[in-house]
Amino acid sequence: MVAFIGDGSANYGITALWTAAQYGIPVVFVILNNGTYGALRGFAAKLNALDAPGLDVPGIDFVSLAAGYGVDADRAESLEKLRDCFTKALASDGPTLIEVPITTVSPF
């Protein structure tokens, strides 16, 4: 099982990592990290409220958070590293998190 999620959304349910670790669920969490709440930023734009606080969440280290919850994790800053991380994660019997730094792209 593979779960793709943005960094902003991941913050709402980060404790899922603990559950996956405790029950040994072989899931691969891929967190696309652009340092912002993209959905909230989109809503703020629609409401002409781009000066709303808390839309940016830079510097969150999901690899360290995962380790704290007992989940193997790595950061993939290149396509080659992503392939290596993904191959290793799919072979694992437990949960794995792969953090992928990306640029900010708004769908709005």
Residue frames as a rotation matrix with the C-alpha (Angstrom) as fourth column:
MET 1
0.589 0.808 0.000 0.00
0.808 -0.589 0.000 0.00
0.000 0.000 -1.000 0.00
VAL 2
-0.641 -0.744 0.188 1.27
0.753 -0.657 -0.033 3.46
0.148 0.121 0.982 -0.91
ALA 3
0.512 0.779 -0.362 -0.15
0.831 -0.556 -0.020 6.69
-0.217 -0.291 -0.932 0.49
PHE 4
-0.502 -0.602 0.621 0.71
0.725 -0.684 -0.078 10.05
0.472 0.411 0.780 -1.13
ILE 5
0.599 0.684 -0.416 0.04
0.801 -0.508 0.318 13.14
0.006 -0.524 -0.852 0.95
GLY 6
0.270 -0.466 0.843 1.13
0.163 -0.840 -0.517 16.76
0.949 0.277 -0.151 1.09
ASP 7
-0.684 -0.646 -0.340 3.04
0.459 -0.017 -0.888 18.12
0.568 -0.763 0.308 4.06
GLY 8
-0.689 0.488 0.535 0.20
-0.647 -0.748 -0.151 20.40
0.326 -0.450 0.831 5.14
SER 9
0.369 0.885 -0.284 -2.34
-0.672 0.466 0.576 17.58
0.642 -0.022 0.767 5.13
ALA 10
-0.013 -0.458 -0.889 0.11
0.308 0.844 -0.439 15.22
0.951 -0.280 0.130 6.83
ASN 11
-0.867 -0.360 0.345 0.18
-0.158 -0.459 -0.875 17.52
0.473 -0.812 0.341 9.83
TYR 12
-0.092 0.925 0.368 -3.52
-0.934 -0.209 0.291 16.87
0.346 -0.317 0.883 10.44
GLY 13
0.881 0.473 0.024 -3.00
-0.460 0.842 0.281 13.11
0.113 -0.259 0.959 10.86
ILE 14
0.040 -0.979 -0.200 0.69
-0.787 0.093 -0.609 12.58
0.615 0.182 -0.767 11.58
THR 15
-0.215 -0.097 0.972 -0.17
-0.867 0.477 -0.145 10.15
-0.450 -0.873 -0.186 14.39
ALA 16
0.861 0.454 -0.228 -1.09
-0.505 0.716 -0.483 7.64
-0.056 0.531 0.846 11.68
LEU 17
0.093 -0.916 -0.390 2.64
-0.604 0.260 -0.754 6.92
0.792 0.305 -0.529 11.66
TRP 18
-0.548 -0.255 0.797 2.44
-0.829 0.289 -0.478 5.65
-0.108 -0.923 -0.370 15.25
THR 19
0.416 0.799 0.434 -0.50
-0.660 0.594 -0.460 3.38
-0.625 -0.095 0.775 14.39
ALA 20
0.773 -0.174 -0.609 1.31
-0.481 0.466 -0.743 1.96
0.413 0.868 0.276 11.36
ALA 21
-0.296 -0.955 0.015 4.42
-0.677 0.199 -0.708 1.30
0.674 -0.219 -0.706 13.48
GLN 22
-0.391 0.174 0.904 2.52
-0.844 0.324 -0.428 -0.31
-0.367 -0.930 0.020 16.35
TYR 23
0.529 0.704 0.475 0.62
-0.400 0.700 -0.592 -2.67
-0.749 0.123 0.651 14.07
GLY 24
-0.405 -0.829 0.385 3.47
0.011 0.417 0.909 -3.29
-0.914 0.372 -0.160 11.63
ILE 25
0.669 0.726 0.160 1.46
0.220 0.012 -0.975 -2.14
-0.710 0.687 -0.152 8.64
PRO 26
-0.315 -0.852 0.418 3.58
0.685 0.100 0.721 -2.38
-0.656 0.514 0.552 5.46
VAL 27
0.777 0.591 0.216 2.56
0.601 -0.596 -0.533 1.00
-0.186 0.544 -0.818 4.06
VAL 28
-0.459 -0.858 0.232 4.75
0.889 -0.442 0.124 3.49
-0.004 0.263 0.965 2.23
PHE 29
0.623 0.564 -0.542 3.95
0.568 -0.803 -0.182 7.11
-0.538 -0.194 -0.820 3.16
VAL 30
-0.355 -0.681 0.641 5.20
0.916 -0.391 0.092 9.53
0.188 0.620 0.762 0.51
ILE 31
0.449 0.458 -0.767 5.05
0.643 -0.762 -0.078 13.09
-0.620 -0.458 -0.636 1.83
LEU 32
0.051 -0.335 0.941 5.40
0.855 -0.472 -0.214 15.78
0.516 0.815 0.263 -0.81
ASN 33
0.235 -0.072 -0.969 6.93
0.834 -0.498 0.239 18.66
-0.500 -0.864 -0.057 1.14
ASN 34
-0.037 -0.207 0.978 6.58
0.743 -0.660 -0.111 22.16
0.669 0.722 0.178 -0.27
GLY 35
-0.797 -0.425 -0.429 6.45
0.600 -0.480 -0.640 23.97
0.066 -0.767 0.638 3.08
THR 36
-0.828 0.558 0.054 2.90
-0.559 -0.829 -0.008 25.27
0.040 -0.037 0.999 2.75
TYR 37
-0.416 0.821 0.391 -0.74
0.271 0.523 -0.808 24.40
-0.868 -0.230 -0.440 3.26
GLY 38
-0.989 -0.088 0.118 -1.64
0.135 -0.212 0.968 24.38
-0.060 0.973 0.222 -0.43
ALA 39
-0.299 0.950 0.088 -5.37
0.827 0.212 0.520 23.83
0.475 0.229 -0.850 0.01
LEU 40
0.275 0.386 -0.881 -5.64
0.829 -0.559 0.015 26.54
-0.487 -0.734 -0.474 2.66
ARG 41
-0.633 -0.558 -0.537 -3.60
0.163 -0.774 0.612 28.91
-0.757 0.300 0.581 0.49
GLY 42
-0.859 0.364 0.360 -6.02
0.409 0.065 0.910 28.24
0.308 0.929 -0.205 -2.38
PHE 43
0.149 0.946 -0.287 -9.03
0.958 -0.067 0.278 28.98
0.244 -0.317 -0.917 -0.20
ALA 44
0.007 -0.230 -0.973 -7.32
0.588 -0.786 0.190 32.12
-0.809 -0.573 0.130 1.12
ALA 45
-0.933 -0.359 -0.012 -6.78
0.182 -0.503 0.845 33.29
-0.309 0.786 0.535 -2.46
LYS 46
-0.472 0.837 0.277 -10.46
0.671 0.137 0.729 32.73
0.572 0.530 -0.626 -3.29
LEU 47
0.484 0.678 -0.554 -11.40
0.872 -0.317 0.374 34.77
0.078 -0.663 -0.744 -0.20
ASN 48
0.388 -0.459 0.799 -8.82
0.145 -0.826 -0.544 37.48
0.910 0.327 -0.254 -0.92
ALA 49
0.914 -0.063 0.401 -7.12
-0.405 -0.200 0.892 36.70
0.024 -0.978 -0.208 2.40
LEU 50
0.612 -0.724 -0.317 -3.57
0.286 0.577 -0.765 35.78
0.737 0.378 0.560 1.36
ASP 51
-0.243 -0.692 0.680 -2.24
-0.504 -0.509 -0.698 37.63
0.829 -0.513 -0.225 4.39
ALA 52
0.811 0.561 0.166 -3.84
-0.456 0.429 0.780 35.03
0.366 -0.708 0.604 6.70
PRO 53
-0.055 -0.886 0.460 -1.28
-0.997 0.072 0.019 33.65
-0.050 -0.457 -0.888 9.17
GLY 54
-0.085 -0.086 0.993 -0.15
-0.509 0.860 0.031 30.06
-0.857 -0.503 -0.117 9.22
LEU 55
0.853 0.430 -0.296 -0.32
-0.457 0.339 -0.823 29.26
-0.254 0.837 0.485 5.51
ASP 56
0.307 -0.834 -0.459 3.38
-0.514 0.260 -0.817 28.46
0.801 0.487 -0.348 5.36
VAL 57
0.902 -0.055 0.428 4.91
-0.345 0.503 0.793 25.64
-0.259 -0.863 0.435 7.42
PRO 58
0.513 -0.770 -0.379 8.59
-0.460 0.127 -0.879 25.60
0.725 0.626 -0.289 6.42
GLY 59
-0.306 -0.888 0.343 11.27
-0.798 0.042 -0.601 23.49
0.519 -0.458 -0.722 8.03
ILE 60
0.516 0.484 0.707 9.23
-0.781 0.604 0.158 20.52
-0.351 -0.634 0.690 9.23
ASP 61
-0.527 -0.788 -0.319 11.48
-0.840 0.540 0.053 17.46
0.130 0.295 -0.946 9.24
PHE 62
0.525 0.849 -0.057 9.18
-0.840 0.527 0.130 14.53
0.141 -0.020 0.990 8.48
VAL 63
0.140 -0.567 -0.812 12.08
-0.108 0.806 -0.581 12.07
0.984 0.169 0.052 8.52
SER 64
-0.859 -0.469 0.203 12.75
-0.209 -0.040 -0.977 12.94
0.466 -0.882 -0.064 12.17
LEU 65
-0.199 0.871 0.449 9.04
-0.976 -0.136 -0.169 12.89
-0.086 -0.472 0.877 13.03
ALA 66
0.550 0.393 -0.737 8.72
-0.560 0.828 0.024 9.43
0.619 0.399 0.676 11.49
ALA 67
-0.359 -0.772 -0.525 11.71
0.025 0.554 -0.832 8.17
0.933 -0.312 -0.179 13.49
GLY 68
-0.798 0.091 0.596 10.06
-0.586 -0.348 -0.731 9.48
0.141 -0.933 0.331 16.65
TYR 69
0.249 0.955 0.160 6.98
-0.955 0.270 -0.126 7.42
-0.164 -0.121 0.979 15.87
GLY 70
-0.080 -0.377 0.923 9.08
-0.316 0.887 0.336 4.33
-0.945 -0.264 -0.190 15.12
VAL 71
0.865 0.404 0.298 8.81
0.181 0.301 -0.936 4.45
-0.468 0.864 0.187 11.33
ASP 72
-0.202 -0.921 0.334 11.78
0.732 0.084 0.676 3.99
-0.650 0.381 0.657 8.99
ALA 73
0.845 0.512 -0.154 12.20
0.313 -0.707 -0.634 7.10
-0.434 0.487 -0.758 6.88
ASP 74
-0.348 -0.922 0.172 14.41
0.768 -0.176 0.615 8.82
-0.537 0.346 0.769 4.35
ARG 75
0.369 0.371 -0.852 14.44
-0.154 -0.880 -0.450 12.01
-0.916 0.297 -0.268 2.30
ALA 76
0.054 -0.279 0.959 14.58
0.885 0.459 0.084 11.77
-0.463 0.844 0.271 -1.49
GLU 77
0.260 -0.038 -0.965 16.08
-0.071 -0.997 0.020 14.90
-0.963 0.064 -0.262 -2.98
SER 78
-0.553 -0.367 -0.748 16.69
-0.776 -0.100 0.622 13.38
-0.303 0.925 -0.229 -6.43
LEU 79
0.444 0.731 -0.519 14.92
-0.873 0.483 -0.067 10.97
0.202 0.483 0.852 -8.74
GLU 80
-0.135 -0.588 -0.797 17.65
-0.267 0.796 -0.543 8.37
0.954 0.139 -0.265 -8.22
LYS 81
-0.940 -0.196 0.281 17.31
-0.304 0.099 -0.948 8.64
0.158 -0.976 -0.153 -4.43
LEU 82
-0.118 0.976 0.182 13.51
-0.949 -0.057 -0.310 8.37
-0.292 -0.210 0.933 -4.74
ARG 83
0.380 0.206 -0.902 13.86
-0.628 0.773 -0.088 5.16
0.679 0.600 0.423 -6.75
ASP 84
-0.570 -0.689 -0.447 16.23
-0.080 0.589 -0.804 3.71
0.818 -0.423 -0.391 -4.16
CYS 85
-0.830 0.303 0.469 14.00
-0.537 -0.204 -0.819 4.71
-0.152 -0.931 0.332 -1.24
PHE 86
0.134 0.974 -0.183 10.87
-0.988 0.117 -0.099 3.40
-0.075 0.194 0.978 -2.95
THR 87
0.124 -0.182 -0.975 12.47
-0.411 0.885 -0.218 0.06
0.903 0.428 0.035 -3.82
LYS 88
-0.854 -0.495 -0.158 13.64
-0.026 0.344 -0.939 -0.39
0.519 -0.798 -0.307 -0.23
ALA 89
-0.630 0.675 0.385 10.26
-0.731 -0.348 -0.587 0.69
-0.262 -0.651 0.712 1.17
LEU 90
0.281 0.784 -0.554 8.32
-0.906 0.407 0.116 -1.77
0.317 0.469 0.824 -0.98
ALA 91
-0.083 -0.409 -0.909 10.53
-0.092 0.911 -0.401 -4.61
0.992 0.050 -0.113 0.28
SER 92
-0.823 -0.273 0.498 9.93
-0.462 -0.185 -0.867 -3.69
0.329 -0.944 0.026 3.93
ASP 93
-0.509 0.643 -0.573 7.63
0.633 0.730 0.257 -5.63
0.583 -0.232 -0.778 6.24
GLY 94
-0.121 0.424 -0.898 6.73
0.864 -0.400 -0.305 -2.46
-0.489 -0.813 -0.318 8.15
PRO 95
0.848 0.528 0.043 5.85
0.492 -0.753 -0.436 1.16
-0.198 0.391 -0.899 7.48
THR 96
-0.356 -0.930 0.086 8.22
0.884 -0.306 0.353 3.52
-0.302 0.202 0.932 5.71
LEU 97
0.728 0.502 -0.467 8.05
0.329 -0.853 -0.404 7.26
-0.601 0.140 -0.787 5.08
ILE 98
-0.281 -0.757 0.590 9.70
0.956 -0.169 0.239 8.97
-0.081 0.632 0.771 2.13
GLU 99
0.400 0.321 -0.858 9.87
0.306 -0.930 -0.205 12.76
-0.864 -0.181 -0.470 2.29
VAL 100
-0.103 -0.358 0.928 10.12
0.994 -0.011 0.106 14.38
-0.028 0.934 0.357 -1.16
PRO 101
-0.290 -0.039 -0.956 10.97
0.249 -0.968 -0.036 18.08
-0.924 -0.249 0.290 -1.23
ILE 102
-0.095 0.324 0.941 9.06
0.995 0.005 0.099 19.81
0.027 0.946 -0.323 -4.04
THR 103
-0.981 -0.144 0.133 8.42
0.153 -0.986 0.064 23.36
0.122 0.083 0.989 -5.20
THR 104
-0.467 0.851 -0.241 5.19
0.137 -0.200 -0.970 25.13
-0.874 -0.486 -0.023 -4.38
VAL 105
-0.947 0.318 0.050 2.58
0.018 -0.104 0.994 24.73
0.321 0.942 0.093 -7.07
SER 106
-0.619 0.785 0.021 -0.94
-0.283 -0.197 -0.939 25.97
-0.732 -0.587 0.344 -6.42
PRO 107
-0.676 0.453 0.581 -3.90
0.721 0.571 0.393 24.37
-0.154 0.684 -0.713 -8.20
PHE 108
0.336 0.873 -0.354 -5.84
0.782 -0.468 -0.411 27.64
-0.525 -0.138 -0.840 -7.80
